[in-house]
Amino acid sequence: MSTFLPVDEQMDLLQKGAAEIIRVSDLRERLEESRKTGRPLRVKAGFDPTAPDLHLGHTVLMRKLRHFQQLGHQVIFLIGDSTALIGDPTGRNVTRKPLTREEIDQNAETYKQQVFKILDEQLTEVRYNSEWLDKLGYAGLIGLSAKVTLSQMLDRKEFLTRFRAEQDISLHELLYPLAQGYDSVALKSDVELGGTDQKFNLLMGRELQRDYGQQPQIVLMTQILEGTDGVQKMSKSLNNAIGINEPPAEMYGKLMSISDDLMWKYWVFLTDLKQSEVDALQAEVAAGKIHPMDVKKRLARTITAGFHGEEAAQHADENWARMFQQKEAGEDLEEIHIAYADLVGPADAPGSLQIRVPKLLVQMGLAASGAEASRKLAEKAVKIDGEVVTNATITLDSLPAKLVVRLGKRAKVAVIGGYGEGV
């Protein structure tokens, strides 16, 4: 008797957050076969240890690995210690700086320590691709290279763009897709996970498995997770990453800094909430039944607790509320005293308590000009008391007023005095 859930139930979890599956019908067929035979699928995801710490962007694939693990399949956490010597050219317009074997080994050890915050260590197969790539030898490398043409390699967007721009492409970079594809052959993988930017490499695994007489793997791709800026892929080099080893307060604070729109993507990719539950939550916010700030706080608590425990997450939540939501800004934020009259426009109704946000940003030294301040508002880069502000005006509850104003990573406290003077 099969110990696996019905295929429809498995697909409900596995398709959550999946941007593309090649192919869905093949995955269903492989899952049906697994149920009949009792053989778990072999599911791999590879991570090159090019930096010592993992961030939340990396955990998108780890969480999908966990979904397969929860369904009873064999997951393989592959550490690309040999491919890291090349450096993945995905998304790169220049050749990566090579790492030493010592740097790679040190980073790999930290990966092993961090991944089991998500995966079950007892049920996870940890492998290093140096096990087979370092043993290929010269003849093996030539044989592997003979399976792909140069024109096929130049179909890859990154290589084609650099070739047309007459930018250097090192020969060893062309070997990276081959090496990653050969990993699938060596591990006889049924499924490989990766981001949508990895499609070329993932499909290479399918092609090489066919060449070696294996059943081609199913490719499951997830979307790229934007960092705290809401624009670019999460990356430490872009200074928009949230590291999974960061202190609870820092992790919580960075999560609270993301936009309301990006929050929903984080709910989908960084929590175990079902898609239907995320949709229901979003509908309640849209209907005005729940304030988005409360939903974001729940998100920040959930993710922080997953890495640091409930107590640490609750403490971070309370500290953030004291710091920002309750306007108890703390001694580390500079206070700027401003007269109310300096924040109103000539056409504003006297006593309306409306202030101009661009004037506020300029008076606080957070923006150099009104034009820059308006641009930052449009970019959703301005927060007042923890909430994103896009309107050019806000209304104060009373005077004097105290506001925590944040533009990007800079924050100050505005102390707004009466109608004539600052306090």
BELTAQUI-V430406 format. One record per residue. N is the residue number from 1. SS is DSSP state (~ for helix, > for strand, _ for the rest). PSI is psi in radians with two decimals (999 if undefined). Layout:
N/SS/PSI, N/SS/PSI
This chain:
1/_/2.35, 2/_/2.47, 3/_/0.00, 4/_/2.57, 5/_/2.76, 6/_/2.61, 7/~/-0.70, 8/~/-0.70, 9/~/-0.68, 10/~/-0.76, 11/~/-0.58, 12/~/-0.69, 13/~/-0.73, 14/~/-0.51, 15/_/-0.18, 16/_/2.13, 17/_/0.06, 18/>/2.17, 19/>/-0.62, 20/>/2.45, 21/>/2.23, 22/>/1.74, 23/_/2.76, 24/~/-0.74, 25/~/-0.65, 26/~/-0.68, 27/~/-0.75, 28/~/-0.76, 29/~/-0.72, 30/~/-0.64, 31/~/-0.68, 32/~/-0.76, 33/~/-0.69, 34/~/-0.72, 35/~/-0.68, 36/~/-0.72, 37/~/-0.34, 38/_/0.11, 39/_/2.11, 40/_/2.60, 41/_/2.58, 42/>/2.00, 43/>/2.12, 44/>/2.64, 45/>/2.33, 46/>/2.52, 47/>/2.08, 48/_/2.19, 49/_/1.21, 50/_/-0.16, 51/_/2.70, 52/_/-0.38, 53/_/2.54, 54/_/2.65, 55/>/3.08, 56/~/-0.48, 57/~/-0.66, 58/~/-0.54, 59/~/-0.19, 60/~/-0.84, 61/~/-0.65, 62/~/-0.67, 63/~/-0.64, 64/~/-0.64, 65/~/-0.74, 66/~/-0.65, 67/~/-0.79, 68/~/-0.69, 69/~/-0.74, 70/~/-0.46, 71/_/0.02, 72/_/0.18, 73/_/2.82, 74/>/2.00, 75/>/2.51, 76/>/2.00, 77/>/1.83, 78/>/2.10, 79/>/2.04, 80/_/1.19, 81/_/-0.48, 82/_/-0.73, 83/~/-0.45, 84/~/-0.40, 85/~/-0.47, 86/_/-0.91, 87/_/2.10, 88/_/2.15, 89/_/-0.01, 90/_/2.21, 91/_/0.19, 92/_/2.45, 93/_/0.08, 94/_/2.78, 95/_/2.37, 96/_/2.60, 97/_/2.21, 98/_/2.54, 99/_/2.73, 100/_/2.79, 101/~/-0.61, 102/~/-0.77, 103/~/-0.74, 104/~/-0.78, 105/~/-0.70, 106/~/-0.77, 107/~/-0.68, 108/~/-0.66, 109/~/-0.69, 110/~/-0.58, 111/~/-0.78, 112/~/-0.62, 113/~/-0.53, 114/~/-0.57, 115/~/-0.49, 116/_/0.15, 117/_/-0.25, 118/_/-0.84, 119/_/2.73, 120/_/2.00, 121/~/-0.65, 122/~/-0.39, 123/~/0.13, 124/>/2.28, 125/>/1.98, 126/>/2.17, 127/>/2.76, 128/>/2.30, 129/_/-0.06, 130/~/-0.35, 131/~/-0.66, 132/~/-0.58, 133/~/-0.65, 134/_/-0.28, 135/_/-0.05, 136/_/-0.75, 137/~/3.08, 138/~/-0.84, 139/~/-0.70, 140/~/-0.68, 141/~/-0.71, 142/~/-0.75, 143/~/-0.70, 144/~/-0.76, 145/~/-0.51, 146/_/-0.20, 147/_/-0.15, 148/_/2.47, 149/_/2.83, 150/~/-0.67, 151/~/-0.61, 152/~/-0.73, 153/~/-0.65, 154/_/-0.08, 155/_/-0.33, 156/_/2.32, 157/~/-0.86, 158/~/-0.74, 159/~/-0.74, 160/~/-0.74, 161/~/-0.81, 162/~/-0.63, 163/~/-0.78, 164/~/-0.53, 165/_/0.08, 166/_/0.65, 167/_/2.64, 168/_/2.42, 169/_/1.97, 170/_/2.52, 171/~/-0.58, 172/~/-0.41, 173/~/-0.54, 174/~/-0.35, 175/~/-0.31, 176/~/-0.89, 177/~/-0.64, 178/~/-0.76, 179/~/-0.77, 180/~/-0.70, 181/~/-0.66, 182/~/-0.47, 183/~/-0.72, 184/~/-0.60, 185/~/-0.83, 186/~/-0.62, 187/~/-0.08, 188/_/0.88, 189/_/2.50, 190/_/-0.57, 191/>/2.39, 192/>/2.38, 193/>/2.59, 194/>/2.93, 195/>/2.87, 196/~/-0.45, 197/~/-0.16, 198/~/0.15, 199/~/-0.76, 200/~/-0.85, 201/~/-0.71, 202/~/-0.71, 203/~/-0.49, 204/~/-0.66, 205/~/-0.72, 206/~/-0.78, 207/~/-0.78, 208/~/-0.61, 209/~/-0.71, 210/~/-0.77, 211/~/-0.56, 212/_/0.21, 213/_/0.32, 214/_/2.77, 215/_/2.20, 216/_/2.43, 217/_/2.70, 218/>/2.44, 219/>/2.15, 220/>/2.04, 221/>/2.44, 222/>/2.75, 223/_/2.78, 224/_/2.32, 225/_/2.13, 226/>/2.66, 227/_/-2.92, 228/_/-0.35, 229/_/-0.23, 230/_/0.15, 231/_/-0.98, 232/_/2.76, 233/>/2.39, 234/_/2.20, 235/_/2.38, 236/~/-0.58, 237/~/-0.41, 238/~/0.03, 239/_/0.60, 240/_/0.36, 241/_/2.73, 242/_/1.84, 243/>/2.51, 244/_/-0.21, 245/_/0.07, 246/_/2.64, 247/_/2.63, 248/~/-0.79, 249/~/-0.67, 250/~/-0.74, 251/~/-0.82, 252/~/-0.80, 253/~/-0.71, 254/~/-0.66, 255/~/-0.62, 256/~/-0.27, 257/_/-0.21, 258/_/2.81, 259/_/2.80, 260/~/-0.63, 261/~/-0.79, 262/~/-0.46, 263/~/-0.70, 264/~/-0.62, 265/~/-0.67, 266/~/-0.65, 267/~/-0.73, 268/~/-0.83, 269/~/-0.34, 270/~/0.17, 271/_/2.97, 272/_/0.16, 273/_/2.37, 274/_/2.73, 275/~/-0.68, 276/~/-0.59, 277/~/-0.67, 278/~/-0.76, 279/~/-0.71, 280/~/-0.71, 281/~/-0.74, 282/~/-0.65, 283/~/-0.65, 284/~/-0.66, 285/~/-0.79, 286/~/-0.56, 287/_/-0.04, 288/_/0.23, 289/_/-0.48, 290/_/2.43, 291/_/2.37, 292/~/-0.51, 293/~/-0.69, 294/~/-0.65, 295/~/-0.68, 296/~/-0.66, 297/~/-0.69, 298/~/-0.71, 299/~/-0.84, 300/~/-0.71, 301/~/-0.76, 302/~/-0.85, 303/~/-0.76, 304/~/-0.70, 305/~/-0.59, 306/~/-0.50, 307/~/-0.40, 308/~/-0.10, 309/_/2.75, 310/~/-0.74, 311/~/-0.78, 312/~/-0.66, 313/~/-0.71, 314/~/-0.70, 315/~/-0.73, 316/~/-0.67, 317/~/-0.82, 318/~/-0.70, 319/~/-0.72, 320/~/-0.73, 321/~/-0.73, 322/~/-0.66, 323/~/-0.71, 324/~/-0.91, 325/~/-0.68, 326/_/0.12, 327/_/0.30, 328/_/1.43, 329/_/-0.47, 330/_/2.80, 331/_/-0.28, 332/_/-0.11, 333/_/2.30, 334/_/2.36, 335/>/2.30, 336/>/2.09, 337/>/2.20, 338/>/2.42, 339/_/2.43, 340/~/-0.68, 341/~/-0.44, 342/~/-0.09, 343/~/0.08, 344/_/2.78, 345/_/2.86, 346/_/-0.45, 347/_/-0.05, 348/_/2.46, 349/_/2.29, 350/_/2.37, 351/_/0.12, 352/_/-0.26, 353/_/0.28, 354/>/2.43, 355/>/2.72, 356/>/2.08, 357/~/-0.74, 358/~/-0.71, 359/~/-0.69, 360/~/-0.79, 361/~/-0.70, 362/~/-0.81, 363/~/-0.56, 364/_/-0.09, 365/_/0.29, 366/_/-0.31, 367/_/2.52, 368/_/-0.41, 369/_/2.90, 370/~/-0.60, 371/~/-0.75, 372/~/-0.73, 373/~/-0.75, 374/~/-0.68, 375/~/-0.71, 376/~/-0.60, 377/~/-0.77, 378/~/-0.54, 379/_/0.02, 380/_/0.64, 381/_/-0.01, 382/>/2.32, 383/>/2.43, 384/>/2.11, 385/_/0.72, 386/_/-0.06, 387/>/2.41, 388/>/2.32, 389/_/2.27, 390/_/-0.34, 391/_/2.62, 392/_/-0.29, 393/>/2.61, 394/>/2.79, 395/>/2.23, 396/_/2.65, 397/_/-0.67, 398/_/3.04, 399/_/2.50, 400/_/2.84, 401/>/2.67, 402/>/2.11, 403/>/2.41, 404/>/2.00, 405/>/2.21, 406/>/2.30, 407/>/1.92, 408/_/-2.20, 409/_/-0.08, 410/>/2.36, 411/>/2.49, 412/>/2.90, 413/>/2.18, 414/>/2.13, 415/>/1.84, 416/>/2.12, 417/_/-2.90, 418/_/-2.90, 419/_/-0.37, 420/_/-0.79, 421/_/2.80, 422/_/2.88, 423/_/999
